[in-house]
């Protein structure tokens, strides 16, 4: 997904650039040997549930078995980094996907919750080496959140699952790789 046709990834340009490199790493959407944990925020849970439905549909399409999927519910987006860290640090999961919705209100609470959630999730992935995907919507309106959680290809939960699979694949490829001169 992209925000504009002017910013879309061009596969032909990428192929030309890859031809100039000695190594190429690309992620896969094959989930047949991947374990995923979803950490979900209950606050704005109607939106979160729609994101989770999109992600679970993509998981099934990608070959992730039901036994390889776990779901945990936190009170809200602010608590997601803690829960993500618990899973990333203490279990053998391949990726953690954080799903939720922070919708702007009349106070500055939105900025604190959205920013700290994003920063916390980034810290988790960098400290544990486990991909943590930011599938938390940060929107100005409920309508924007509903639009991003439609039951179709544009669902951000779906996009988060596919991103997780790519990151797991890339992480496995890069592990132990030595790029020589």
N, C-alpha and C positions, 0 to 999 in steps of 0.2 A: 504494500500500500504506500501511497505517496500523497502529498497534499496538493500536487499540481502535476500536470503532464510535463511541464518544463523541468521537473526535478526527478522524473522517473529514471530508473536504472536501465541503461541501454545495453542489452546482451552483446550486440555486435561490437560496440566500443570496448566492452570488457574483454571480449575474445581477442581483439587487436592488442590490448594492453597485456593480457596474459601471455601472448606470444613473445613478449619482450622480457618475460620473467622466467627464472629457472624452476620455481616452485609455485604451485597453485593449490589453494585450500578453499573448498566450497562445502557448505553444509548440505545435509540431506534431510528430507522429511520422513524418512523411514523410522518408525517408532517401535519396531518389532522387539528390540532389546533395550528399551528405555523405560526407566521408572520416573514418574512425575508426582510431585506433591503440589496441590493447589492450596494456597493459603488465601482465604477469602474474608472480606469484611462484611459483617452483618449490617452495619449502618449503610443505608441506601441499598439494602439487600435485594430489593426487587430488580435493580440494575445489575448487581453482582450475579444474581441467579441467571440472568440472561447471558452475561459474559461466560459464566461457567457452562451453560448449555452449549454455547458456540464452541468452547474449548473442548468439551467432551465429545461433541460430534466430530471435530477435527482429529481428536485422539483415536477414535474408532476408525476413521478413514485412513489414518497413518499406521495402523497396525499395533497400537498400544493395547495390551491386554488389560482387562478390568482389574486383575490382581496387581498390576503395576501402577495403579493410580490410587492416590490417597487425597482426601479432602479434609481440610481443617478450617473451622470458622473462628475468626477473632471478632471482638466487639466492633472494630472499625479499622480504617486505613492506618491510623497512627500506630496500632499494635501489630501490623503485618510484619515489619522488620524483625521484631523479637521472635515471632512464630517462625518466620522464614529461617532465622539463624538457628533455632532449635532443631529444625529438620536438616538443614544443610550441614550443621556441625556434628550431629549425633546419629544420623542414619545413613544408609547407603542409597541415597537417591541421586539420580543423574541431573535433575533440575528442579527448581522451585518456581512456581508461577504465582505471582501475587495478583489477585483480582479484587477490584473494589471500585467505588465511585466517590469522589470528593467534588461536591457541587458548590460553586461560589454562593455565598450568602451575603448578608448585610454587614458582617464584621470581618476582621482580619483573620479569623480562625481558619479559613480556607487556605491561606498562604502558609500558615504554620503546619497544618496537617499535611497538605500536598507536598510541601518542600521536605519536611522531615521524613515522610514516608519514602520519597524518592531517594533521599540521601541515605537513609537507613538500609534500604534494599541494595543500593550500590555497595555500601560498606560490607554487607553480608557476602555478596558474591566475590568481592575482592579479598576478603579475609578467609574465606573457606575454599575458594577455587571451584565452587559449584555455581553454574549459571542460575541467576535469579532474574526472572523476567518481570518487567514493570507493566502489568496489565491493569493498572489502576487509572480509571478515567479521571481527568481533571477538567471539568467543564464549567462553563458559566451558567448553563441552564439545565433543567431536567430534560427538556426536549433534545438538547445536544447529547446528553447521556443515552437517552432512548435511541437516538439515531445511530450511535456507535455500538449499540448492543442489539441491533436487529438480527433476526435469525437467517442471515445470509453470509455471503463471502466477505462483507465489510465488518462483521462482528469482531471487535477488538480482542475478545477472549480467544476466538479462533486464531487470529493473528499471533497472539501471545504463545499459543501452543506450538504453532509452526516455527516461531522464533526460537522457542526452547529446543525443539528438535534440531534446528540448524546449529545452535550453540553447542549442544551435546556432541553432535557430529564433528564440528570444528575443533572442539576441545580434545576429542579423542585423536583426531588427525595430528594436531599440533604437539600433543604429549610425546616427548622423547625425540621430536624432530630436530635435526641440526641443519641449519641453512649454512651452506659453505660458500666461500668466495668463488 
